[in-house]
Amino acid sequence: MSLRTSTAETIGQLLDAAEEERPHQEYLLFEERVYTYAETKTMSERAAVALLSRGIRHGDRVAVMLSNCPEYLFVWFGIAKIGAVLLPLNPAAPTPEVASLLAQAAPRLAVANLSHRELLHTAAAAGGLILKQVEPEHLLETQPVALDDQNVAADDVGVLMNTSGTTGAPKLVMQTHRTYVLAAQGFPWWLGLTEQDRLMTALPLFHSNALVYSVLGSLAAGASLVLLPRFSATTFWEQARRYRATQFNAIGAIVEILMRQPPLPDDARHNVRLCYSAPALAKDRHLQFEHRFGLRLIVGYGLSESSYGTIWPLDGPPPYESMGKLRQHPRLGEINQARVVNSEDKDVAPGEVGELLLRNPAIMKGYFGLQQQTADVLRDGWLHTGDLVRADRNGVFYFVARKKEVIRRRGENLAPTEVEEALNAHPAVREAAVVGVPAELSEEDVKAFVVYTGAICPEPEELRSWCAQRLAPFKVPRYIEFVDTLPRTPTARIARHLLPRERTAAEYDADRHRA
């Protein structure tokens, strides 16, 4: 990473610094289109000028509802250059979710293709808004002129990122230019990326992973970015070979989805040397993935509220099944601190489970329009992540569970992931999701939703016996329900909050069968 990109403080400055050093180098590859750094900057300035001509000014929110495409990035960079705020929207989101986000943010303009016009109109009307819309091509027709200084500051909000994810009601995280740029500068250093690399992403651009790590990380490294329209397991490695990609990010279930494709003789015939992934896999599965595809898998942890979480260090033995150590900055040094605390915010001893707290300059400004929820999460300068972890004496962190997803059963706490890992190890189980459901008297019972593999459905008591050999008795599921698929977030994580908690006729109840 060069001095210019390492000292940039805003998204616009990061683009300008990268373009100044390598204007004619390929930056963006998408299908048959290729854009140099200079062409990317030119297109972004066209978008900036067009937005200004439509009355968009510093601090105004601009919604963008587009699938992955170069125009998305040009529009975003244009928004950033004039100090406006990006509101990224999922094109596949249901109308009520879009309506909620529009009502919260009240954008002055929406950039979308014609195919999404009716959805945006209906969603805006539901929130009492009249929303102007424009197609991205119309913003890129304007010839760029010299932009006046828009006085964009590092601590200005640059993005309102939807963080509904697996936690229910959508909230908008206010991320500043500083938070995103610090993450962009760190990402190449954490993974050992250089200007020779080609970062490939199939993750959606309305998600922070693609925007921060792949898009801005490639700028900071002076590397190239391969943007795929969408993730497809059947064509993924073919695309990697076609574009000579050297790195990609895999979150949610992507690693497992790739592993479940039929093995091919050329699985490792490509240029990819690194994959950044979250969450961690079991050690055996991790090694199987690396061996099959001939690359190194590096695990990290971040969240919408802060991209400075943890990462496996490049030097030393891999800390398998862990989140790694605290991420730091290549120039600013140790800017990231962590604590593991109990319910009273008191530090716990190494090895004990507690909530992870982070303090660094790359933490969100807060939740847009939600002062109380912001105050609840940002207390005494620390971000309360809501994630339960344990840390060893060497500063390596291990994920346990989401605090809100912990199941309380028979006076004991258990993490859904423990039960899921046991079920997933059964040869007849493709994948499982575990939730707590109301018990008759108090607390909760454990329910597992199971997708089985093959043509024969396993017996519920067989799965319970399998779990009983691997788990404490209170962790063995009382209820088992077989399903065809599990609900997922746009980034392929299992959306546990969408699984039903009420009784169903399809479920198996172990207590009823024993009676």
C-alpha positions in Angstrom: 0.0 0.0 0.0 1.4 3.4 -1.0 1.8 6.4 1.3 -1.0 8.3 -0.6 -3.6 5.6 -0.1 -2.4 4.9 3.4 -3.0 8.5 4.5 -6.4 9.0 2.7 -9.2 9.9 5.1 -12.3 9.9 2.8 -13.6 7.5 0.2 -13.1 10.1 -2.5 -9.5 10.7 -1.4 -8.8 7.0 -1.5 -10.1 6.8 -5.1 -8.1 9.9 -6.2 -4.9 8.7 -4.5 -5.1 5.3 -6.2 -5.9 6.8 -9.6 -3.1 9.3 -9.4 -0.5 6.5 -8.9 -1.8 4.0 -11.6 -4.3 5.7 -13.9 -3.9 3.2 -16.7 -3.9 0.0 -14.6 -7.0 -2.2 -14.8 -9.2 -1.6 -11.8 -12.6 -3.0 -12.4 -13.5 -6.1 -14.4 -17.2 -7.1 -15.0 -18.3 -9.6 -17.6 -16.8 -8.3 -20.8 -16.2 -4.8 -19.5 -12.9 -3.5 -18.1 -12.3 -0.1 -16.5 -8.9 1.4 -15.6 -8.4 3.5 -12.5 -8.7 6.7 -14.6 -11.9 5.6 -16.3 -13.4 4.7 -12.9 -12.6 8.1 -11.5 -14.0 9.8 -14.7 -17.3 7.8 -14.4 -17.5 8.6 -10.7 -17.1 12.3 -11.4 -19.8 12.2 -14.0 -22.1 10.7 -11.3 -21.1 13.4 -8.8 -21.8 16.2 -11.2 -25.2 14.7 -12.2 -26.2 14.3 -8.6 -25.3 17.9 -7.9 -27.3 19.0 -10.9 -30.3 17.2 -9.4 -30.0 19.1 -6.2 -28.3 16.5 -4.1 -26.0 18.1 -1.5 -23.8 17.3 1.4 -25.6 15.0 3.9 -28.5 14.1 1.6 -29.4 10.4 1.5 -29.4 8.7 -1.9 -30.9 5.2 -2.1 -29.3 2.7 -4.5 -31.2 -0.4 -5.6 -29.1 -2.2 -8.1 -27.7 -5.7 -8.6 -23.9 -6.0 -8.8 -22.6 -3.9 -11.8 -20.0 -1.2 -12.5 -22.7 1.5 -12.4 -23.3 0.8 -8.7 -19.7 1.6 -7.9 -19.6 4.7 -10.1 -22.7 6.1 -8.5 -21.4 5.2 -5.0 -18.1 7.0 -5.6 -20.0 10.0 -7.0 -22.2 10.1 -3.9 -19.1 9.9 -1.7 -17.3 12.7 -3.6 -20.0 15.2 -2.9 -20.5 14.2 0.7 -23.9 12.7 0.3 -24.9 9.4 2.0 -25.4 6.0 0.4 -28.5 4.0 1.4 -27.9 0.6 -0.2 -31.1 -1.5 -0.8 -31.4 -5.2 -1.6 -33.3 -5.6 -4.9 -34.7 -8.9 -3.7 -36.0 -7.5 -0.3 -39.7 -7.7 0.4 -41.7 -4.5 0.1 -42.3 -4.0 3.8 -38.5 -4.2 4.5 -37.8 -1.6 1.8 -40.6 0.6 3.1 -39.2 0.5 6.6 -35.7 1.5 5.5 -37.0 4.3 3.2 -39.2 5.6 6.0 -36.2 5.7 8.4 -33.8 7.3 6.0 -36.1 9.6 3.9 -33.7 9.7 0.9 -34.0 12.6 -1.6 -33.3 10.4 -4.6 -33.3 6.7 -5.6 -31.0 5.2 -8.2 -32.5 2.1 -9.7 -33.3 0.3 -12.9 -36.7 0.4 -14.4 -37.5 -3.1 -13.2 -37.4 -1.8 -9.6 -39.4 1.4 -10.1 -42.8 -0.1 -9.0 -41.3 -1.7 -5.9 -39.7 1.6 -4.8 -42.8 3.6 -5.5 -45.0 1.2 -3.5 -42.5 1.0 -0.6 -42.0 4.8 -0.5 -45.8 5.4 -0.6 -46.2 3.0 2.4 -43.9 5.3 4.4 -45.6 8.5 3.2 -42.7 9.5 0.9 -42.6 10.8 -2.6 -39.4 9.4 -4.0 -37.7 10.7 -7.1 -36.0 7.9 -9.1 -33.3 7.9 -11.8 -31.7 5.2 -13.8 -27.9 4.9 -13.3 -27.2 5.4 -17.0 -28.7 8.9 -16.8 -26.3 9.9 -14.1 -23.3 8.8 -16.1 -24.2 10.7 -19.3 -23.0 14.1 -17.9 -19.6 15.1 -18.9 -17.4 15.7 -15.9 -16.3 19.2 -14.9 -13.9 20.3 -12.3 -15.6 19.6 -9.0 -15.5 22.3 -6.4 -14.3 21.2 -2.9 -17.3 19.7 -1.3 -15.7 19.9 2.2 -16.2 16.2 2.8 -14.7 15.3 6.2 -13.5 12.0 7.6 -16.2 11.9 10.3 -19.0 12.6 7.9 -21.5 9.8 7.5 -20.9 8.1 4.2 -23.1 5.0 4.3 -26.3 3.9 6.1 -25.9 0.2 6.2 -28.9 -2.1 6.9 -28.0 -4.4 9.8 -31.2 -6.4 10.1 -29.3 -9.6 9.2 -30.1 -12.2 11.8 -31.3 -9.9 14.5 -34.9 -8.9 13.4 -36.1 -5.4 12.9 -33.9 -3.4 10.5 -31.6 -0.7 11.8 -29.4 1.7 9.8 -25.8 1.8 10.9 -24.1 5.2 10.3 -20.7 4.5 9.0 -18.3 7.4 8.4 -15.7 7.8 5.7 -13.1 7.3 8.3 -14.5 3.9 9.4 -14.6 2.5 5.9 -11.2 3.9 4.8 -9.5 2.5 7.9 -10.9 -0.9 7.1 -9.9 -0.6 3.4 -6.3 0.3 4.4 -6.1 -2.6 6.8 -7.6 -5.3 4.6 -4.6 -5.7 2.2 -2.2 -5.7 5.2 -4.2 -8.4 7.1 -4.2 -10.7 4.1 -0.8 -9.8 2.5 -2.4 -8.4 -0.7 -0.4 -6.3 -3.2 -1.0 -4.4 -6.5 -0.4 -7.7 -8.3 -3.6 -9.2 -6.8 -7.1 -9.5 -8.3 -9.8 -9.5 -5.7 -12.9 -11.3 -6.8 -16.3 -10.8 -5.1 -19.7 -12.3 -5.8 -21.1 -10.9 -2.6 -23.8 -8.2 -3.0 -22.7 -4.6 -3.1 -25.5 -3.7 -0.7 -23.5 -5.6 2.0 -20.6 -4.1 3.8 -18.2 -7.0 3.1 -18.2 -6.3 -0.6 -18.1 -2.5 -0.3 -15.4 -2.2 2.4 -13.1 -5.2 1.9 -13.3 -6.0 -1.8 -14.1 -2.6 -3.4 -12.2 -0.2 -1.1 -9.6 -2.8 -0.2 -8.6 -3.2 -3.8 -8.2 0.5 -4.1 -6.0 0.7 -1.0 -3.8 -2.1 -2.3 -3.7 -0.7 -5.9 -5.0 -4.1 -7.0 -7.7 -5.0 -9.5 -11.3 -5.9 -8.6 -13.3 -8.7 -10.3 -17.0 -8.0 -9.8 -19.4 -11.0 -10.4 -23.1 -10.4 -10.9 -24.0 -13.0 -8.3 -22.6 -16.1 -6.5 -23.0 -19.4 -8.4 -21.4 -22.4 -7.0 -21.4 -24.2 -10.4 -19.6 -21.5 -12.3 -17.5 -20.0 -9.5 -14.1 -21.6 -10.2 -14.6 -21.2 -13.9 -15.0 -17.5 -13.4 -11.9 -17.4 -11.1 -9.9 -19.0 -13.9 -11.3 -16.7 -16.5 -10.4 -13.6 -14.7 -7.2 -14.9 -13.1 -8.5 -14.0 -9.7 -6.1 -14.4 -6.7 -8.4 -13.7 -3.7 -12.0 -13.8 -2.8 -14.2 -13.5 0.3 -16.6 -16.2 1.5 -19.1 -15.5 4.3 -22.1 -17.4 5.5 -22.5 -20.8 3.9 -20.4 -20.1 0.8 -17.4 -22.3 1.8 -19.7 -25.2 2.6 -21.7 -24.7 -0.6 -18.5 -24.9 -2.7 -17.4 -28.0 -0.8 -20.7 -29.7 -1.6 -20.2 -29.4 -5.3 -19.1 -32.7 -7.0 -15.3 -32.9 -6.9 -13.6 -32.3 -10.2 -10.0 -33.0 -11.3 -9.3 -29.3 -11.9 -10.7 -28.0 -8.6 -7.3 -26.6 -7.7 -6.4 -25.4 -11.2 -6.7 -21.6 -10.8 -4.7 -18.6 -9.5 -6.6 -18.1 -6.3 -4.1 -18.2 -3.3 -6.3 -16.7 -0.6 -9.8 -16.9 0.7 -11.0 -14.7 3.6 -13.9 -16.4 5.4 -16.3 -16.1 8.3 -17.2 -17.9 10.4 -14.5 -20.4 11.3 -14.9 -24.0 10.3 -14.0 -27.2 12.2 -10.3 -27.9 11.7 -10.8 -31.0 9.6 -13.2 -29.2 7.3 -10.9 -26.2 7.0 -8.0 -28.4 6.0 -10.2 -30.2 3.5 -11.2 -27.0 1.8 -7.6 -25.8 1.6 -6.4 -29.1 0.2 -9.2 -29.6 -2.3 -9.0 -26.1 -3.8 -5.3 -25.4 -3.3 -5.4 -22.2 -1.4 -5.0 -20.7 2.0 -8.2 -20.0 4.0 -7.9 -17.0 6.5 -10.7 -16.5 9.0 -11.8 -13.2 10.4 -14.6 -11.5 12.3 -16.2 -8.1 11.7 -19.7 -6.7 12.0 -21.7 -3.9 10.4 -21.1 -1.7 13.4 -17.3 -2.1 13.1 -15.1 -3.6 10.5 -12.2 -3.7 12.9 -12.8 -7.0 14.6 -10.4 -9.9 14.5 -8.3 -11.8 12.0 -6.0 -14.8 11.8 -2.4 -13.5 11.8 -0.4 -14.3 8.7 2.6 -15.4 10.7 2.6 -18.3 13.1 0.5 -21.5 13.2 -3.2 -21.1 12.2 -5.5 -20.8 15.2 -8.0 -23.2 13.9 -11.7 -22.9 14.9 -11.0 -19.4 16.3 -11.8 -15.8 15.3 -8.1 -14.8 15.5 -6.5 -11.8 17.1 -7.5 -8.1 17.1 -7.1 -6.3 13.7 -4.7 -3.3 13.7 -3.7 -0.7 11.2 -0.6 -0.9 9.1 0.4 2.7 9.7 -1.4 3.8 12.8 -0.5 0.7 14.8 -2.6 -0.7 17.6 -5.8 1.2 17.3 -8.1 -1.6 18.2 -8.9 -2.8 21.8 -11.2 -5.5 23.2 -12.7 -6.6 26.4 -14.7 -9.7 27.3 -17.3 -8.9 30.0 -20.1 -10.4 32.0 -23.7 -9.1 32.3 -22.4 -6.3 34.6 -19.7 -5.2 32.2 -17.0 -6.6 34.4 -14.0 -8.3 32.7 -14.0 -12.0 32.9 -10.9 -14.2 33.2 -9.2 -15.7 30.2 -11.1 -18.8 29.0 -14.4 -17.6 30.4 -17.3 -16.7 28.2 -18.5 -13.2 28.0 -19.7 -10.5 25.6 -17.1 -9.0 23.2 -16.6 -5.2 23.5 -14.5 -3.3 21.0 -13.0 0.2 21.0 -11.4 1.7 17.9 -11.7 4.6 15.4 -13.6 2.4 12.9 -16.7 2.1 15.0 -20.1 3.3 13.7 -21.4 6.7 14.7 -24.6 5.1 15.8 -28.0 3.8 14.5 -29.7 6.4 12.4 -32.6 8.0 14.2 -32.4 5.5 17.1 -30.8 7.4 20.0 -31.7 4.9 22.7 -30.5 1.9 20.8 -27.3 3.7 20.0 -26.8 4.5 23.7 -27.5 0.9 24.6 -24.8 -0.4 22.3 -22.2 2.4 22.6 -21.5 2.7 26.3 -18.5 4.3 27.9 -16.7 4.4 24.5 -17.1 0.6 24.0 -19.1 -1.1 21.3 -21.1 -3.9 22.8 -21.2 -6.4 19.9 -23.8 -8.7 21.3 -21.5 -11.7 20.5 -20.4 -14.1 23.2 -16.8 -15.2 23.0 -13.9 -16.5 25.0 -10.3 -15.4 24.8 -7.2 -17.3 25.7 -4.1 -15.8 27.3 -2.5 -15.2 23.9 -5.2 -12.9 22.7 -7.0 -15.4 20.4 -10.8 -15.1 20.4 -13.3 -17.9 20.0 -16.9 -17.4 19.0 -19.5 -19.0 21.2 -22.9 -17.5 20.2 -25.0 -14.5 19.5 -26.1 -13.2 22.9 -29.7 -12.9 21.8 -29.7 -16.5 20.4 -28.5 -18.2 23.5 -31.0 -20.8 24.6 -31.9 -21.0 28.3 -32.9 -24.6 29.2 -33.2 -26.3 32.6 -31.3 -23.5 34.2 -28.4 -23.8 31.7 -27.3 -21.7 28.8 -26.5 -23.3 25.5 -25.4 -22.0 22.1 -27.3 -23.1 19.0 -24.1 -23.6 17.1 -23.1 -26.4 19.5 -26.1 -28.4 18.6 -25.9 -27.5 14.9 -22.3 -28.7 14.7 -23.3 -32.1 16.3 -26.2 -32.5 13.9 -24.2 -31.4 10.8 -21.7 -34.1 11.6 -24.3 -36.8 11.0 -23.9 -38.3 7.5 -27.7 -38.0 6.7 -27.8 -34.3 7.6 -27.1 -31.7 5.0 -27.5 -28.8 7.4 -29.4 -27.9 10.6 -30.5 -24.8 12.4 -31.4 -24.7 16.1 -33.5 -22.3 18.0 -35.1 -22.0 21.4 -38.8 -22.4 21.6 -41.2 -21.7 24.5 -41.4 -24.5 27.1 -44.7 -25.4 28.9 -43.6 -24.1 32.3 -40.7 -21.7 31.9 -37.5 -21.1 30.0 -37.1 -22.8 26.6 -36.8 -26.1 24.8 -34.4 -26.9 22.0 -35.8 -27.3 18.4 -33.8 -28.4 15.4 -34.8 -27.7 11.8 -33.0 -30.3 9.7 -32.4 -30.6 5.9 -31.4 -34.2 5.2 -29.3 -35.4 2.4 -30.1 -38.3 0.1 -33.5 -39.8 -0.5 -34.1 -41.4 2.9 -35.1 -39.2 5.9 -33.3 -40.2 9.1 -35.3 -41.2 12.1 -35.6 -38.3 14.7 -34.6 -40.6 17.5 -31.5 -41.6 15.6 -30.5 -37.9 15.4 -31.2 -37.5 19.1 -29.1 -40.5 20.0 -26.3 -39.1 17.8 -26.5 -35.8 19.7 -26.7 -37.5 23.1 -23.3 -39.1 22.4 -21.7 -35.7 21.7 -23.6 -33.3 23.9 -24.8 -32.8 27.5 -28.4 -34.1 28.0 -29.9 -30.6 28.3 -28.5 -29.7 24.8 -30.2 -32.6 23.0 -33.1 -31.3 20.9 -36.6 -32.1 22.1 -38.2 -31.1 18.8 -37.0 -32.0 15.3 -38.6 -30.8 12.2 -37.5 -31.8 8.7 -37.6 -29.0 6.1 -36.5 -28.7 2.5 -34.5 -25.5 2.9 -33.5 -23.0 5.7 -34.1 -19.3 5.4 -31.0 -17.2 4.7 -29.8 -13.7 4.8 -28.6 -12.1 1.5 -25.1 -13.1 2.4 -26.0 -16.8 2.8 -26.1 -16.9 6.6 -28.9 -18.9 8.2 -31.6 -16.5 9.3 -32.6 -18.1 12.6 -34.9 -15.2 13.4 -37.1 -16.3 10.5 -37.6 -19.8 11.8 -41.0 -20.3 13.5 -41.2 -20.8 17.2 -44.8 -22.1 17.4 -45.7 -25.8 17.5 -46.3 -27.4 14.1 -47.9 -30.7 13.1 -44.7 -31.6 11.2 -42.4 -31.6 14.1 -41.3 -34.6 16.2 -41.7 -34.1 20.0 -39.5 -36.5 22.0 -41.4 -36.0 25.2 -44.7 -36.8 23.6 -43.3 -40.0 22.0 -42.0 -41.1 25.4 -45.3 -40.5 27.2 
